[in-house]
Amino acid sequence: MPAIVKRCVARRDARLHATVVGERELFRRDTGGARLPLRGGSALAWFGGRLALVQDDADAVALVEPRDGRVTTVPVPRTADDPPRFDFEACVRFGSAAGPETLLLLSSGSRKPPWRLAQLADPLRPRVAVRAADGLYAMLRAAGDFTGGVLNIEGALARGRGLRLFNRGGRGGFNASVDLPRQAFLPQSPGAGVMPGADRVTRYDLGMLDGIALGFTDVAAAPAGGTLFVAAAEDSAGATVDGAVAGSVAGIIRRGHARWIEIRDAAGALHGQKIEGLCLDPADPGRGWAVTDADDAGVPARLYRLEFHGPW
């Protein structure tokens, strides 16, 4: 069955405001107690009263205390059959603080197979389990209506009985979302049936910032319905190649319309960093956190406090 493709053109909305009101560098301790930079973050989610920071180029999930920035790392186990780099770029939480919580980690799919998913469980005794997902990613890579030929998953949301994945556009690829049933993310076994197809797609024209095309970098559920997103303007030659960054925007998708505004600092200047992760404050929907990826293992990730004002 051919995909049902919708289209959405985003516009800049000057009534919106997204402001950085605080920041801190993040560090971790190694087994000997040495203080080391926490490598750049690629996604954020609330997990057991802490911020779970997903790293695309490190075999660990960082759990960050939002009040003081204290970091606990949870190792991601690997075997000889795993890829050299898991490349986890998105995550989605299931459950709630009142019940069992799990966090699903998704690879971007931009690199060569094999591809993996991982699950972080139990906030009190956190642990990560990794499983193969070659069937899922082979299906996604073949879904040209969704990817435009370049798969690069950067965001994920739980929606009813399924998930909505967001692909980051770039040279040759689409900014797009696709809805998939939850069964597509369950462990697959021979004879388990046909992998569900990517047949409900929305493509987004996000526009440009300072002459550079915007691409999704993370998403979060909006309290009043819809989807909050962050997108970066990065002059990159491809999904696995870093480039110069002009800045980032925050936006809202609701009822088929998308609006965004530049992320600025408290003085009103354009915040010129590549925002890769977004998480709202469960106690105050007008505030949230964001994390940067400096694409440099020697530079610590930065956790930013954001405030949102206007008709979000």
C-alpha atoms as a printed R data frame, in Angstrom:
    type eleno elety resid chain resno      x       y      z
1   ATOM     1    CA   MET     A     1  0.000   0.000  0.000
2   ATOM     2    CA   PRO     A     2  1.430   3.442 -0.904
3   ATOM     3    CA   ALA     A     3  2.020   5.842  1.962
4   ATOM     4    CA   ILE     A     4 -0.537   8.517  2.810
5   ATOM     5    CA   VAL     A     5  1.628  11.655  2.765
6   ATOM     6    CA   LYS     A     6  0.540  14.942  4.311
7   ATOM     7    CA   ARG     A     7  2.523  18.159  4.047
8   ATOM     8    CA   CYS     A     8  3.042  20.979  6.522
9   ATOM     9    CA   VAL     A     9  4.843  24.280  5.934
10  ATOM    10    CA   ALA     A    10  6.139  25.811  9.170
11  ATOM    11    CA   ARG     A    11  6.275  29.556  9.710
12  ATOM    12    CA   ARG     A    12  8.159  31.809 12.070
13  ATOM    13    CA   ASP     A    13  5.848  33.233 14.750
14  ATOM    14    CA   ALA     A    14  7.228  36.378 16.418
15  ATOM    15    CA   ARG     A    15  4.667  36.049 19.235
16  ATOM    16    CA   LEU     A    16  6.543  33.022 20.560
17  ATOM    17    CA   HIS     A    17  9.544  33.303 22.863
18  ATOM    18    CA   ALA     A    18 12.049  30.599 23.832
19  ATOM    19    CA   THR     A    19 14.749  31.916 26.156
20  ATOM    20    CA   VAL     A    20 17.786  30.330 27.802
21  ATOM    21    CA   VAL     A    21 17.686  31.437 31.451
22  ATOM    22    CA   GLY     A    22 20.371  29.172 32.893
23  ATOM    23    CA   GLU     A    23 23.082  26.723 31.922
24  ATOM    24    CA   ARG     A    24 25.654  24.351 33.369
25  ATOM    25    CA   GLU     A    25 28.398  22.127 32.023
26  ATOM    26    CA   LEU     A    26 27.950  18.424 32.733
27  ATOM    27    CA   PHE     A    27 30.676  16.150 34.077
28  ATOM    28    CA   ARG     A    28 30.837  12.528 35.158
29  ATOM    29    CA   ARG     A    29 33.162  10.506 37.395
30  ATOM    30    CA   ASP     A    30 35.110   7.538 36.096
31  ATOM    31    CA   THR     A    31 35.691   4.391 38.169
32  ATOM    32    CA   GLY     A    32 38.726   6.024 39.762
33  ATOM    33    CA   GLY     A    33 36.807   9.156 40.723
34  ATOM    34    CA   ALA     A    34 38.342  11.417 38.082
35  ATOM    35    CA   ARG     A    35 36.097  14.198 36.795
36  ATOM    36    CA   LEU     A    36 35.556  13.884 33.045
37  ATOM    37    CA   PRO     A    37 33.432  15.807 30.534
38  ATOM    38    CA   LEU     A    38 30.078  14.223 29.783
39  ATOM    39    CA   ARG     A    39 30.004  13.816 26.035
40  ATOM    40    CA   GLY     A    40 27.366  15.632 24.037
41  ATOM    41    CA   GLY     A    41 23.752  14.666 24.507
42  ATOM    42    CA   SER     A    42 21.403  13.693 21.702
43  ATOM    43    CA   ALA     A    43 18.030  13.360 23.493
44  ATOM    44    CA   LEU     A    44 16.416  14.111 26.857
45  ATOM    45    CA   ALA     A    45 13.535  12.572 28.811
46  ATOM    46    CA   TRP     A    46 12.203  12.683 32.352
47  ATOM    47    CA   PHE     A    47 12.906   9.355 34.074
48  ATOM    48    CA   GLY     A    48 12.382   8.593 37.747
49  ATOM    49    CA   GLY     A    49 12.735  12.200 38.889
50  ATOM    50    CA   ARG     A    50 15.911  12.766 36.900
51  ATOM    51    CA   LEU     A    51 16.775  13.776 33.359
52  ATOM    52    CA   ALA     A    52 17.857  10.857 31.204
53  ATOM    53    CA   LEU     A    53 20.419  12.115 28.718
54  ATOM    54    CA   VAL     A    54 20.964   9.853 25.724
55  ATOM    55    CA   GLN     A    55 24.401   9.931 24.085
56  ATOM    56    CA   ASP     A    56 24.921   9.031 20.442
57  ATOM    57    CA   ASP     A    57 28.647   8.348 20.726
58  ATOM    58    CA   ALA     A    58 29.050   6.807 24.205
59  ATOM    59    CA   ASP     A    59 27.992   3.433 25.617
60  ATOM    60    CA   ALA     A    60 26.073   4.928 28.531
61  ATOM    61    CA   VAL     A    61 22.916   6.775 29.502
62  ATOM    62    CA   ALA     A    62 23.479   9.710 31.857
63  ATOM    63    CA   LEU     A    63 20.963  10.374 34.635
64  ATOM    64    CA   VAL     A    64 21.200  14.040 35.628
65  ATOM    65    CA   GLU     A    65 19.891  15.645 38.818
66  ATOM    66    CA   PRO     A    66 18.299  18.836 37.444
67  ATOM    67    CA   ARG     A    67 18.884  20.821 40.647
68  ATOM    68    CA   ASP     A    68 22.655  20.463 40.836
69  ATOM    69    CA   GLY     A    69 23.746  18.728 37.626
70  ATOM    70    CA   ARG     A    70 25.052  15.644 39.419
71  ATOM    71    CA   VAL     A    71 25.466  12.797 36.917
72  ATOM    72    CA   THR     A    72 25.095   9.042 37.312
73  ATOM    73    CA   THR     A    73 25.987   6.964 34.264
74  ATOM    74    CA   VAL     A    74 24.268   3.694 33.373
75  ATOM    75    CA   PRO     A    75 26.366   1.531 31.034
76  ATOM    76    CA   VAL     A    76 24.913   0.216 27.796
77  ATOM    77    CA   PRO     A    77 26.153  -3.383 27.465
78  ATOM    78    CA   ARG     A    78 27.538  -4.531 24.153
79  ATOM    79    CA   THR     A    79 28.528  -7.783 22.471
80  ATOM    80    CA   ALA     A    80 30.833  -8.630 19.596
81  ATOM    81    CA   ASP     A    81 27.836  -8.562 17.239
82  ATOM    82    CA   ASP     A    82 26.912  -4.970 18.054
83  ATOM    83    CA   PRO     A    83 27.862  -2.014 15.831
84  ATOM    84    CA   PRO     A    84 30.966   0.032 16.734
85  ATOM    85    CA   ARG     A    85 28.648   2.903 17.640
86  ATOM    86    CA   PHE     A    86 25.036   2.505 18.815
87  ATOM    87    CA   ASP     A    87 24.195   6.024 17.600
88  ATOM    88    CA   PHE     A    88 21.189   6.474 19.895
89  ATOM    89    CA   GLU     A    89 19.609   9.795 18.875
90  ATOM    90    CA   ALA     A    90 16.045   9.577 20.214
91  ATOM    91    CA   CYS     A    91 14.182   8.224 23.214
92  ATOM    92    CA   VAL     A    92 10.611   7.857 24.425
93  ATOM    93    CA   ARG     A    93  9.315   7.153 27.920
94  ATOM    94    CA   PHE     A    94  6.566   4.692 28.767
95  ATOM    95    CA   GLY     A    95  4.717   4.548 32.074
96  ATOM    96    CA   SER     A    96  4.654   7.224 34.774
97  ATOM    97    CA   ALA     A    97  6.256   8.118 38.068
98  ATOM    98    CA   ALA     A    98  3.333   6.337 39.796
99  ATOM    99    CA   GLY     A    99  4.021   3.044 37.994
100 ATOM   100    CA   PRO     A   100  6.720   1.134 36.119
101 ATOM   101    CA   GLU     A   101  8.811   3.418 33.926
102 ATOM   102    CA   THR     A   102 10.885   2.413 30.929
103 ATOM   103    CA   LEU     A   103 12.770   4.441 28.361
104 ATOM   104    CA   LEU     A   104 13.145   3.206 24.791
105 ATOM   105    CA   LEU     A   105 16.361   4.331 23.059
106 ATOM   106    CA   LEU     A   106 16.352   4.487 19.268
107 ATOM   107    CA   SER     A   107 19.272   4.566 16.874
108 ATOM   108    CA   SER     A   108 19.183   7.225 14.183
109 ATOM   109    CA   GLY     A   109 19.533   4.497 11.547
110 ATOM   110    CA   SER     A   110 21.882   6.757  9.592
111 ATOM   111    CA   ARG     A   111 24.817   4.370  9.819
112 ATOM   112    CA   LYS     A   112 25.390   0.918  8.377
113 ATOM   113    CA   PRO     A   113 23.809  -2.178  9.973
114 ATOM   114    CA   PRO     A   114 23.515  -3.810 12.384
115 ATOM   115    CA   TRP     A   115 20.982  -1.543 14.121
116 ATOM   116    CA   ARG     A   116 19.903  -1.665 17.734
117 ATOM   117    CA   LEU     A   117 17.208  -0.527 20.135
118 ATOM   118    CA   ALA     A   118 17.768  -0.368 23.895
119 ATOM   119    CA   GLN     A   119 15.555  -0.149 26.950
120 ATOM   120    CA   LEU     A   120 16.357   1.602 30.217
121 ATOM   121    CA   ALA     A   121 14.334   0.175 33.102
122 ATOM   122    CA   ASP     A   122 13.834   0.665 36.863
123 ATOM   123    CA   PRO     A   123 14.714   4.202 38.037
124 ATOM   124    CA   LEU     A   124 15.762   2.830 41.452
125 ATOM   125    CA   ARG     A   125 18.216   0.282 40.016
126 ATOM   126    CA   PRO     A   126 18.604   1.469 36.435
127 ATOM   127    CA   ARG     A   127 19.871  -0.964 33.844
128 ATOM   128    CA   VAL     A   128 19.929  -1.103 30.057
129 ATOM   129    CA   ALA     A   129 19.100  -4.032 27.775
130 ATOM   130    CA   VAL     A   130 19.994  -3.963 24.064
131 ATOM   131    CA   ARG     A   131 18.244  -5.854 21.292
132 ATOM   132    CA   ALA     A   132 18.496  -6.213 17.535
133 ATOM   133    CA   ALA     A   133 16.226  -4.071 15.349
134 ATOM   134    CA   ASP     A   134 17.459  -4.807 11.840
135 ATOM   135    CA   GLY     A   135 13.970  -5.537 10.492
136 ATOM   136    CA   LEU     A   136 12.566  -2.248 11.779
137 ATOM   137    CA   TYR     A   137 15.394  -0.141 10.384
138 ATOM   138    CA   ALA     A   138 15.479  -1.955  7.060
139 ATOM   139    CA   MET     A   139 11.780  -1.117  6.682
140 ATOM   140    CA   LEU     A   140 12.372   2.531  7.630
141 ATOM   141    CA   ARG     A   141 15.323   2.918  5.271
142 ATOM   142    CA   ALA     A   142 13.171   1.560  2.444
143 ATOM   143    CA   ALA     A   143 10.379   4.053  3.204
144 ATOM   144    CA   GLY     A   144 11.382   6.749  0.707
145 ATOM   145    CA   ASP     A   145  8.167   8.724  1.258
146 ATOM   146    CA   PHE     A   146  9.315   9.191  4.865
147 ATOM   147    CA   THR     A   147 13.079   9.597  4.538
148 ATOM   148    CA   GLY     A   148 13.662  11.006  1.069
149 ATOM   149    CA   GLY     A   149 16.467   8.467  0.873
150 ATOM   150    CA   VAL     A   150 18.305   9.563  4.058
151 ATOM   151    CA   LEU     A   151 17.181   7.988  7.345
152 ATOM   152    CA   ASN     A   152 18.112   9.996 10.459
153 ATOM   153    CA   ILE     A   153 15.700   9.466 13.388
154 ATOM   154    CA   GLU     A   154 16.071  12.333 15.887
155 ATOM   155    CA   GLY     A   155 12.829  12.310 17.875
156 ATOM   156    CA   ALA     A   156 10.088   9.978 19.091
157 ATOM   157    CA   LEU     A   157  6.729  10.318 20.851
158 ATOM   158    CA   ALA     A   158  4.347   7.760 22.317
159 ATOM   159    CA   ARG     A   159  0.914   8.187 20.746
160 ATOM   160    CA   GLY     A   160 -1.904   5.893 21.817
161 ATOM   161    CA   ARG     A   161 -0.927   2.354 20.851
162 ATOM   162    CA   GLY     A   162  1.975   3.430 18.704
163 ATOM   163    CA   LEU     A   163  4.952   5.702 18.267
164 ATOM   164    CA   ARG     A   164  5.570   8.702 16.063
165 ATOM   165    CA   LEU     A   165  9.131   8.978 14.770
166 ATOM   166    CA   PHE     A   166 10.689  12.187 13.446
167 ATOM   167    CA   ASN     A   167 13.309  12.136 10.708
168 ATOM   168    CA   ARG     A   168 15.808  14.970 10.455
169 ATOM   169    CA   GLY     A   169 16.016  16.474  7.014
170 ATOM   170    CA   GLY     A   170 19.234  17.403  5.324
171 ATOM   171    CA   ARG     A   171 20.832  17.173  1.959
172 ATOM   172    CA   GLY     A   172 18.681  14.630  0.163
173 ATOM   173    CA   GLY     A   173 16.478  13.793  3.169
174 ATOM   174    CA   PHE     A   174 13.089  14.920  4.487
175 ATOM   175    CA   ASN     A   175 12.017  16.477  7.754
176 ATOM   176    CA   ALA     A   176  9.126  14.107  8.341
177 ATOM   177    CA   SER     A   177  7.155  12.073 10.869
178 ATOM   178    CA   VAL     A   178  5.739   8.583 10.575
179 ATOM   179    CA   ASP     A   179  3.285   6.706 12.797
180 ATOM   180    CA   LEU     A   180  4.028   3.063 13.591
181 ATOM   181    CA   PRO     A   181  2.242   0.553 15.843
182 ATOM   182    CA   ARG     A   182  3.938  -0.477 19.078
183 ATOM   183    CA   GLN     A   183  4.426  -4.000 17.706
184 ATOM   184    CA   ALA     A   184  7.035  -2.669 15.272
185 ATOM   185    CA   PHE     A   185  9.343  -2.030 18.243
186 ATOM   186    CA   LEU     A   186  8.917  -5.399 19.934
187 ATOM   187    CA   PRO     A   187 11.558  -8.125 19.608
188 ATOM   188    CA   GLN     A   188 11.179  -9.857 16.252
189 ATOM   189    CA   SER     A   189 11.565 -13.578 15.677
190 ATOM   190    CA   PRO     A   190 11.372 -15.783 12.578
191 ATOM   191    CA   GLY     A   191  7.753 -16.250 11.566
192 ATOM   192    CA   ALA     A   192  6.576 -13.307 13.686
193 ATOM   193    CA   GLY     A   193  4.781 -11.785 10.715
194 ATOM   194    CA   VAL     A   194  5.323  -8.928  8.315
195 ATOM   195    CA   MET     A   195  6.933  -5.766  9.671
196 ATOM   196    CA   PRO     A   196  4.315  -2.955  9.679
197 ATOM   197    CA   GLY     A   197  4.864  -0.448  6.905
198 ATOM   198    CA   ALA     A   198  5.574   3.282  7.171
199 ATOM   199    CA   ASP     A   199  2.301   4.326  5.561
200 ATOM   200    CA   ARG     A   200  1.227   7.408  7.584
201 ATOM   201    CA   VAL     A   201  3.724  10.167  6.833
202 ATOM   202    CA   THR     A   202  3.813  13.947  7.313
203 ATOM   203    CA   ARG     A   203  6.565  15.972  5.660
204 ATOM   204    CA   TYR     A   204  7.577  19.337  7.087
205 ATOM   205    CA   ASP     A   205  9.116  22.342  5.401
206 ATOM   206    CA   LEU     A   206 10.689  23.973  8.457
207 ATOM   207    CA   GLY     A   207 12.312  26.835  6.571
208 ATOM   208    CA   MET     A   208 15.709  28.376  7.229
209 ATOM   209    CA   LEU     A   209 17.661  30.186  9.909
210 ATOM   210    CA   ASP     A   210 20.381  32.541  8.684
211 ATOM   211    CA   GLY     A   211 20.191  30.938  5.250
212 ATOM   212    CA   ILE     A   212 20.671  27.362  6.525
213 ATOM   213    CA   ALA     A   213 17.893  24.770  6.394
214 ATOM   214    CA   LEU     A   214 16.423  23.673  9.717
215 ATOM   215    CA   GLY     A   215 16.281  20.002 10.696
216 ATOM   216    CA   PHE     A   216 14.489  18.304 13.602
217 ATOM   217    CA   THR     A   217 16.730  17.418 16.553
218 ATOM   218    CA   ASP     A   218 14.182  16.380 19.228
219 ATOM   219    CA   VAL     A   219 10.494  16.467 20.148
220 ATOM   220    CA   ALA     A   220  8.347  16.467 23.291
221 ATOM   221    CA   ALA     A   221  4.635  16.199 23.976
222 ATOM   222    CA   ALA     A   222  3.016  19.623 24.473
223 ATOM   223    CA   PRO     A   223  0.837  19.904 27.615
224 ATOM   224    CA   ALA     A   224 -2.107  21.427 25.707
225 ATOM   225    CA   GLY     A   225 -1.829  18.887 22.906
226 ATOM   226    CA   GLY     A   226  0.434  18.776 19.906
227 ATOM   227    CA   THR     A   227  4.185  18.400 19.659
228 ATOM   228    CA   LEU     A   228  6.967  20.703 20.776
229 ATOM   229    CA   PHE     A   229 10.138  20.433 18.732
230 ATOM   230    CA   VAL     A   230 13.640  21.788 18.496
231 ATOM   231    CA   ALA     A   231 15.445  22.078 15.184
232 ATOM   232    CA   ALA     A   232 18.982  23.119 14.322
233 ATOM   233    CA   ALA     A   233 20.384  25.025 11.363
234 ATOM   234    CA   GLU     A   234 23.520  23.028 10.575
235 ATOM   235    CA   ASP     A   235 25.399  23.369  7.300
236 ATOM   236    CA   SER     A   236 26.194  19.677  6.979
237 ATOM   237    CA   ALA     A   237 27.029  17.576  3.943
238 ATOM   238    CA   GLY     A   238 25.143  14.540  5.254
239 ATOM   239    CA   ALA     A   239 23.473  12.739  8.152
240 ATOM   240    CA   THR     A   240 26.777  11.492  9.606
241 ATOM   241    CA   VAL     A   241 28.825  14.641  8.924
242 ATOM   242    CA   ASP     A   242 29.026  17.587 11.338
243 ATOM   243    CA   GLY     A   243 28.926  21.156 10.036
244 ATOM   244    CA   ALA     A   244 28.792  24.809 11.048
245 ATOM   245    CA   VAL     A   245 25.753  25.688 13.185
246 ATOM   246    CA   ALA     A   246 23.883  28.992 12.879
247 ATOM   247    CA   GLY     A   247 21.573  28.322 15.832
248 ATOM   248    CA   SER     A   248 18.447  26.466 16.864
249 ATOM   249    CA   VAL     A   249 14.717  27.089 17.049
250 ATOM   250    CA   ALA     A   250 11.862  25.827 19.222
251 ATOM   251    CA   GLY     A   251  8.461  25.219 17.717
252 ATOM   252    CA   ILE     A   252  5.006  23.732 18.088
253 ATOM   253    CA   ILE     A   253  3.038  21.417 15.793
254 ATOM   254    CA   ARG     A   254 -0.684  21.387 16.457
255 ATOM   255    CA   ARG     A   255 -3.699  20.481 14.315
256 ATOM   256    CA   GLY     A   256 -1.660  20.280 11.127
257 ATOM   257    CA   HIS     A   257  0.114  23.637 11.561
258 ATOM   258    CA   ALA     A   258  3.710  24.301 12.652
259 ATOM   259    CA   ARG     A   259  5.219  27.493 14.093
260 ATOM   260    CA   TRP     A   260  8.667  28.264 15.474
261 ATOM   261    CA   ILE     A   261 10.886  30.951 16.942
262 ATOM   262    CA   GLU     A   262 14.638  31.281 17.403
263 ATOM   263    CA   ILE     A   263 16.076  30.254 20.771
264 ATOM   264    CA   ARG     A   264 17.713  33.298 22.335
265 ATOM   265    CA   ASP     A   265 19.687  34.088 25.469
266 ATOM   266    CA   ALA     A   266 18.457  36.308 28.290
267 ATOM   267    CA   ALA     A   267 19.958  39.393 26.595
268 ATOM   268    CA   GLY     A   268 18.008  38.702 23.407
269 ATOM   269    CA   ALA     A   269 20.942  37.485 21.307
270 ATOM   270    CA   LEU     A   270 20.564  34.437 19.098
271 ATOM   271    CA   HIS     A   271 21.662  31.319 20.977
272 ATOM   272    CA   GLY     A   272 24.066  29.921 18.426
273 ATOM   273    CA   GLN     A   273 24.375  26.368 19.745
274 ATOM   274    CA   LYS     A   274 23.094  23.083 18.327
275 ATOM   275    CA   ILE     A   275 20.255  22.074 20.639
276 ATOM   276    CA   GLU     A   276 19.819  18.292 20.399
277 ATOM   277    CA   GLY     A   277 17.585  17.330 23.317
278 ATOM   278    CA   LEU     A   278 14.368  18.776 24.779
279 ATOM   279    CA   CYS     A   279 12.405  17.911 27.912
280 ATOM   280    CA   LEU     A   280  9.619  19.887 29.591
281 ATOM   281    CA   ASP     A   281  9.436  20.431 33.347
282 ATOM   282    CA   PRO     A   282  6.555  18.230 34.595
283 ATOM   283    CA   ALA     A   283  5.889  20.761 37.380
284 ATOM   284    CA   ASP     A   284  5.911  23.839 35.111
285 ATOM   285    CA   PRO     A   285  4.970  23.432 31.432
286 ATOM   286    CA   GLY     A   286  6.283  26.925 30.708
287 ATOM   287    CA   ARG     A   287  9.810  25.766 31.458
288 ATOM   288    CA   GLY     A   288 12.040  22.965 30.301
289 ATOM   289    CA   TRP     A   289 15.560  21.744 29.688
290 ATOM   290    CA   ALA     A   290 17.670  21.398 26.589
291 ATOM   291    CA   VAL     A   291 21.058  19.854 25.952
292 ATOM   292    CA   THR     A   292 23.747  20.549 23.375
293 ATOM   293    CA   ASP     A   293 26.088  18.345 21.406
294 ATOM   294    CA   ALA     A   294 29.382  20.085 20.642
295 ATOM   295    CA   ASP     A   295 30.482  17.156 18.428
296 ATOM   296    CA   ASP     A   296 33.747  17.125 20.404
297 ATOM   297    CA   ALA     A   297 34.480  14.424 23.004
298 ATOM   298    CA   GLY     A   298 36.639  16.864 24.974
299 ATOM   299    CA   VAL     A   299 33.891  19.470 25.369
300 ATOM   300    CA   PRO     A   300 31.294  18.790 28.087
301 ATOM   301    CA   ALA     A   301 27.631  18.754 27.191
302 ATOM   302    CA   ARG     A   302 25.715  21.782 28.409
303 ATOM   303    CA   LEU     A   303 22.341  21.569 30.100
304 ATOM   304    CA   TYR     A   304 20.191  24.644 29.511
305 ATOM   305    CA   ARG     A   305 17.139  25.893 31.377
306 ATOM   306    CA   LEU     A   306 14.510  27.212 28.963
307 ATOM   307    CA   GLU     A   307 11.465  29.420 29.439
308 ATOM   308    CA   PHE     A   308  8.600  29.561 26.955
309 ATOM   309    CA   HIS     A   309  6.291  32.569 26.622
310 ATOM   310    CA   GLY     A   310  3.576  33.406 24.138
311 ATOM   311    CA   PRO     A   311  0.794  31.400 22.465
312 ATOM   312    CA   TRP     A   312  2.433  27.995 22.554
